[in-house]
Amino acid sequence: MYPSDLKYTKDHEWIRIDGAEAAVGITDFAQRQLGDVVFVELPEVGRTLKEGEVFGTIESVKAVSELFSPVSGEVVAVNGELGSHPDKVNSAPHESWMIRIRPSDPAEAGHLLDAAAYMELVK
């Protein structure tokens, strides 16, 4: 259910590290808790984030929630498709990345949860 190539935060974000960059999104558990996503606010490319810092918000028919960066680094891309199709977060949460970040300290990802630990957290 939760891809093993991702790392997870206790705040329900995922990160997929791909060389010098990483994609970040929210988990299936998070999108189910939110319900139908209607809007995603994302940061500007070039913004520098600290681990745990809010990088945007996600709005559903139920609530508005903050999005937290799993690692520190620079935002190198934003998924513009989510502006017109925020529902992609519901239909494919582990494929619908929100931002791509260039981690400034790759070792920070070492304390994130693997798929088994994340499944324990949300069961």
C-alpha positions, 0 to 999 in steps of 0.5 A: 500500500505504501511504496517502499522507495519512499520515506515518510514523515509523521506529518504524512508527507512522503519524499522520493530521493532521486540523485541530487533532488527529491520529490515531495507529496502527501500520503494516501492516508493524508489524502483520505483524511482530507477528503476531496482536495480542491486547492493546493498552494505551493511555494515559489521555485528558489525558496529555501526550506528548513526541515519541518518548515511549512512549504504550502497548504492543501485545501479540501472540502473538509479542512485546510492543512499545512504541508511540511518539508521532510528535509532542508533544501532549495525548491527546484520545481513545483508541480503546476498541474496541481493548480488546475487538477488538485484532485490528482492528489486524491487519485494518485497520492504517491505519484502526485508530487508537489515540489522537487527539492535539492536537499542541503543535507541528505543525511536528514532523510535518514531519520524519516520512516520507511514504509513498514514504520509508516504503516505502523504509525497509521494503522 
